[in-house]
Amino acid sequence: MGAAIRVENSNLEVSNSLFEGNKAIIEGGALMLSCSVNFAQVCDFKISKSIFKENSAKKGGAISFDLFPPRVDVSVFQSNKATSGYGHDLGSYPIELRLKSAPLVINSG
């Protein structure tokens, strides 16, 4: 859970804000942004002119999101910590895998 704000299946607009010293046990020290595929049209996360300082969580020290990343403009991230090492400032689950190149192996068993 996000320590300061948790948003689920809804829009969020944050501007001119300070998130400092927030802690969450699992994810999103300052913000936890969650949206299911069924609500994709309403989940729009905008963050501007804000400061995220010394927030911590296991994943996403400052901000954690699941499917849709926030749009972040003119904001400062300083000394945030993901205790798992997974996204000190922004953290999410892997949502896409792209294979750039791989050798072709024919298994003739």
ChimeraX commands (.cxc) that place a marker at each C-alpha (Angstrom):
marker #1 position 0.00,0.00,0.00 radius 0.5
marker #1 position 1.10,3.56,-0.66 radius 0.5
marker #1 position 2.02,5.47,2.46 radius 0.5
marker #1 position 0.77,8.93,1.50 radius 0.5
marker #1 position -1.77,8.40,-1.32 radius 0.5
marker #1 position -3.20,5.28,-2.96 radius 0.5
marker #1 position -5.23,5.70,-6.14 radius 0.5
marker #1 position -7.14,2.82,-7.65 radius 0.5
marker #1 position -9.03,2.88,-10.98 radius 0.5
marker #1 position -9.24,6.67,-11.06 radius 0.5
marker #1 position -7.45,9.77,-12.33 radius 0.5
marker #1 position -4.87,11.65,-10.30 radius 0.5
marker #1 position -3.32,15.05,-10.87 radius 0.5
marker #1 position -0.62,16.22,-8.48 radius 0.5
marker #1 position 1.02,19.63,-8.82 radius 0.5
marker #1 position 3.26,21.80,-6.63 radius 0.5
marker #1 position 3.45,19.15,-3.90 radius 0.5
marker #1 position 6.09,17.84,-1.52 radius 0.5
marker #1 position 6.23,14.17,-0.52 radius 0.5
marker #1 position 8.95,13.75,2.09 radius 0.5
marker #1 position 9.80,10.93,4.47 radius 0.5
marker #1 position 6.86,8.65,3.63 radius 0.5
marker #1 position 7.31,4.91,4.18 radius 0.5
marker #1 position 5.35,1.91,2.92 radius 0.5
marker #1 position 6.03,-1.70,3.78 radius 0.5
marker #1 position 5.43,-3.07,0.30 radius 0.5
marker #1 position 5.00,-0.53,-2.50 radius 0.5
marker #1 position 4.79,3.17,-3.23 radius 0.5
marker #1 position 6.37,5.14,-0.39 radius 0.5
marker #1 position 4.60,8.34,-1.48 radius 0.5
marker #1 position 2.15,7.23,-4.20 radius 0.5
marker #1 position 0.66,3.87,-5.18 radius 0.5
marker #1 position -1.08,4.10,-8.56 radius 0.5
marker #1 position -3.20,1.10,-9.47 radius 0.5
marker #1 position -5.45,0.55,-12.46 radius 0.5
marker #1 position -7.02,-2.59,-13.87 radius 0.5
marker #1 position -7.36,-3.13,-17.62 radius 0.5
marker #1 position -11.16,-2.64,-17.31 radius 0.5
marker #1 position -10.62,0.97,-16.19 radius 0.5
marker #1 position -7.86,1.88,-18.65 radius 0.5
marker #1 position -9.82,4.82,-20.09 radius 0.5
marker #1 position -10.16,6.57,-16.73 radius 0.5
marker #1 position -6.67,6.01,-15.32 radius 0.5
marker #1 position -4.61,9.07,-16.14 radius 0.5
marker #1 position -1.85,9.92,-13.68 radius 0.5
marker #1 position -0.22,13.36,-14.01 radius 0.5
marker #1 position 2.50,14.69,-11.73 radius 0.5
marker #1 position 4.12,18.09,-12.20 radius 0.5
marker #1 position 6.27,20.56,-10.28 radius 0.5
marker #1 position 6.52,18.23,-7.28 radius 0.5
marker #1 position 9.29,16.99,-5.02 radius 0.5
marker #1 position 9.73,13.38,-3.84 radius 0.5
marker #1 position 12.39,13.25,-1.14 radius 0.5
marker #1 position 13.50,10.44,1.20 radius 0.5
marker #1 position 10.50,8.18,0.64 radius 0.5
marker #1 position 10.88,4.41,0.92 radius 0.5
marker #1 position 9.13,1.13,0.16 radius 0.5
marker #1 position 10.08,-2.38,-0.87 radius 0.5
marker #1 position 9.14,-1.53,-4.50 radius 0.5
marker #1 position 8.85,2.00,-5.86 radius 0.5
marker #1 position 10.50,4.08,-3.16 radius 0.5
marker #1 position 8.65,7.23,-4.25 radius 0.5
marker #1 position 5.99,5.98,-6.70 radius 0.5
marker #1 position 4.72,2.52,-7.52 radius 0.5
marker #1 position 2.37,1.76,-10.41 radius 0.5
marker #1 position 1.00,-1.41,-11.93 radius 0.5
marker #1 position -0.14,-1.04,-15.57 radius 0.5
marker #1 position -0.05,2.63,-16.51 radius 0.5
marker #1 position 2.97,4.78,-15.67 radius 0.5
marker #1 position 2.41,8.35,-14.52 radius 0.5
marker #1 position 3.35,11.29,-16.71 radius 0.5
marker #1 position 5.92,13.22,-14.70 radius 0.5
marker #1 position 6.95,16.76,-15.70 radius 0.5
marker #1 position 9.37,19.17,-14.00 radius 0.5
marker #1 position 9.61,17.20,-10.75 radius 0.5
marker #1 position 12.51,16.32,-8.45 radius 0.5
marker #1 position 13.34,12.86,-7.07 radius 0.5
marker #1 position 15.95,12.86,-4.33 radius 0.5
marker #1 position 17.20,10.10,-2.01 radius 0.5
marker #1 position 14.21,7.77,-2.41 radius 0.5
marker #1 position 14.84,4.11,-1.64 radius 0.5
marker #1 position 13.38,0.82,-2.78 radius 0.5
marker #1 position 14.56,-1.67,-0.15 radius 0.5
marker #1 position 14.43,-4.47,-2.74 radius 0.5
marker #1 position 16.50,-2.33,-5.11 radius 0.5
marker #1 position 13.54,-2.32,-7.50 radius 0.5
marker #1 position 12.80,1.26,-8.55 radius 0.5
marker #1 position 14.12,3.79,-6.06 radius 0.5
marker #1 position 12.05,6.57,-7.66 radius 0.5
marker #1 position 9.52,4.72,-9.86 radius 0.5
marker #1 position 8.78,1.02,-9.60 radius 0.5
marker #1 position 6.42,-1.38,-11.31 radius 0.5
marker #1 position 5.97,-5.01,-12.21 radius 0.5
marker #1 position 7.47,-6.05,-15.54 radius 0.5
marker #1 position 4.69,-5.36,-18.04 radius 0.5
marker #1 position 6.37,-6.01,-21.38 radius 0.5
marker #1 position 9.08,-8.29,-22.70 radius 0.5
marker #1 position 10.82,-7.68,-26.00 radius 0.5
marker #1 position 13.24,-10.16,-27.51 radius 0.5
marker #1 position 15.84,-8.24,-29.53 radius 0.5
marker #1 position 17.76,-11.20,-30.86 radius 0.5
marker #1 position 18.35,-14.80,-30.01 radius 0.5
marker #1 position 20.11,-17.67,-31.69 radius 0.5
marker #1 position 17.89,-20.19,-33.43 radius 0.5
marker #1 position 18.19,-23.57,-31.76 radius 0.5
marker #1 position 16.56,-26.59,-33.36 radius 0.5
marker #1 position 15.83,-29.31,-30.86 radius 0.5
marker #1 position 15.65,-32.63,-32.66 radius 0.5
marker #1 position 15.22,-34.57,-29.43 radius 0.5
marker link #1:1,2 radius 0.2
marker link #1:2,3 radius 0.2
marker link #1:3,4 radius 0.2
marker link #1:4,5 radius 0.2
marker link #1:5,6 radius 0.2
marker link #1:6,7 radius 0.2
marker link #1:7,8 radius 0.2
marker link #1:8,9 radius 0.2
marker link #1:9,10 radius 0.2
marker link #1:10,11 radius 0.2
marker link #1:11,12 radius 0.2
marker link #1:12,13 radius 0.2
marker link #1:13,14 radius 0.2
marker link #1:14,15 radius 0.2
marker link #1:15,16 radius 0.2
marker link #1:16,17 radius 0.2
marker link #1:17,18 radius 0.2
marker link #1:18,19 radius 0.2
marker link #1:19,20 radius 0.2
marker link #1:20,21 radius 0.2
marker link #1:21,22 radius 0.2
marker link #1:22,23 radius 0.2
marker link #1:23,24 radius 0.2
marker link #1:24,25 radius 0.2
marker link #1:25,26 radius 0.2
marker link #1:26,27 radius 0.2
marker link #1:27,28 radius 0.2
marker link #1:28,29 radius 0.2
marker link #1:29,30 radius 0.2
marker link #1:30,31 radius 0.2
marker link #1:31,32 radius 0.2
marker link #1:32,33 radius 0.2
marker link #1:33,34 radius 0.2
marker link #1:34,35 radius 0.2
marker link #1:35,36 radius 0.2
marker link #1:36,37 radius 0.2
marker link #1:37,38 radius 0.2
marker link #1:38,39 radius 0.2
marker link #1:39,40 radius 0.2
marker link #1:40,41 radius 0.2
marker link #1:41,42 radius 0.2
marker link #1:42,43 radius 0.2
marker link #1:43,44 radius 0.2
marker link #1:44,45 radius 0.2
marker link #1:45,46 radius 0.2
marker link #1:46,47 radius 0.2
marker link #1:47,48 radius 0.2
marker link #1:48,49 radius 0.2
marker link #1:49,50 radius 0.2
marker link #1:50,51 radius 0.2
marker link #1:51,52 radius 0.2
marker link #1:52,53 radius 0.2
marker link #1:53,54 radius 0.2
marker link #1:54,55 radius 0.2
marker link #1:55,56 radius 0.2
marker link #1:56,57 radius 0.2
marker link #1:57,58 radius 0.2
marker link #1:58,59 radius 0.2
marker link #1:59,60 radius 0.2
marker link #1:60,61 radius 0.2
marker link #1:61,62 radius 0.2
marker link #1:62,63 radius 0.2
marker link #1:63,64 radius 0.2
marker link #1:64,65 radius 0.2
marker link #1:65,66 radius 0.2
marker link #1:66,67 radius 0.2
marker link #1:67,68 radius 0.2
marker link #1:68,69 radius 0.2
marker link #1:69,70 radius 0.2
marker link #1:70,71 radius 0.2
marker link #1:71,72 radius 0.2
marker link #1:72,73 radius 0.2
marker link #1:73,74 radius 0.2
marker link #1:74,75 radius 0.2
marker link #1:75,76 radius 0.2
marker link #1:76,77 radius 0.2
marker link #1:77,78 radius 0.2
marker link #1:78,79 radius 0.2
marker link #1:79,80 radius 0.2
marker link #1:80,81 radius 0.2
marker link #1:81,82 radius 0.2
marker link #1:82,83 radius 0.2
marker link #1:83,84 radius 0.2
marker link #1:84,85 radius 0.2
marker link #1:85,86 radius 0.2
marker link #1:86,87 radius 0.2
marker link #1:87,88 radius 0.2
marker link #1:88,89 radius 0.2
marker link #1:89,90 radius 0.2
marker link #1:90,91 radius 0.2
marker link #1:91,92 radius 0.2
marker link #1:92,93 radius 0.2
marker link #1:93,94 radius 0.2
marker link #1:94,95 radius 0.2
marker link #1:95,96 radius 0.2
marker link #1:96,97 radius 0.2
marker link #1:97,98 radius 0.2
marker link #1:98,99 radius 0.2
marker link #1:99,100 radius 0.2
marker link #1:100,101 radius 0.2
marker link #1:101,102 radius 0.2
marker link #1:102,103 radius 0.2
marker link #1:103,104 radius 0.2
marker link #1:104,105 radius 0.2
marker link #1:105,106 radius 0.2
marker link #1:106,107 radius 0.2
marker link #1:107,108 radius 0.2
marker link #1:108,109 radius 0.2
view
